[in-house]
């Protein structure tokens, strides 16, 4: 099922590092089969994409067990059109 995660708690962003690091996140999921379902999870994210309080994320969750959730896949950014011939 698709839903939205509202971040209500997040571990501090580590200083002086790059790349993926573990974050502990808590929040509530709202979706077609759940209302304010509290979730808690530790996962790896890029430090440049660290979650913040009150941030909303699209998520996918199991309708039988909403504690089993993950961030929804994001659409790929549109590609630039192919370069045409240069006109002088």
N, C-alpha and C positions, 0 to 999 in steps of 0.2 A: 504494500500500500504506500501511497505517497502522502507525506505530511510535512509539517514544519516544526523545526526544533527552535525553541527560544532558549538561548544560553542564560542560565541563572548563576553559574559559577564556573570559574576557569582557573587552572593553576598559573602561577606567574611565568611570563615569557623569559626564557634564559637569556642572559646577556653574553655578548662576545662569541656567539656561535652562529653557524649558518647551516642550511640544510634541514633535514627532518629531525625533530626532537619529539619526545613524548609529552603529551598534554593530558591532563585530567579535566574532563568537562562534565558538567551536570546541567540539566535543563528540563524542559517540559515539551513533550510532543503533542501536537494537535493534528488530527486527521479525521478521515471519514469514520473510523472505528474507535478512536480514542479522544479523550478530552482532558488536557492538562496531565498527561501521563508522565510521571517523574522518571528520568533516566540518568544514568551515571556510567561513564566509560573512560578508559584510558586508551589513547590512540596516537599514532605518529602523524604530525603535520609539519609542513615547512614553517620555519620561524617567521618568514615574511608573510605568512597567511594565518598567523596566530589568532584564534577566536577571541572575541571580547564580550563582556557582559552586555546583555540585551540584544545581541546580534541574532538575526534569524537565518536559518539554513534550511534549504529543502532537503528532506531525508526520505529514505525508503525504510519501511519497517514491516515486520511480520504481523499479519492480522491476528495470528494465534498467540504471538508473544512479542508485544511491542518493545520489550527490553532488547530484542534482537533488531538493531537498527544500524544504518550506515548513512553517510552523506550521499545524496542523490548525485548521479553523474551529471556533470555540467556539459552544456553544449559546446562544441568546438567553436572558436572564434571564426568569423567568416574569413575566407581567403581573399586576398587581393586578386583582381582580375588580371589575366595575363597581359604583359606589356605589349602594346601595339607598335607599329612602325613609328619612328620619330619623324615628325614633319618639321621642316625648317622654313 
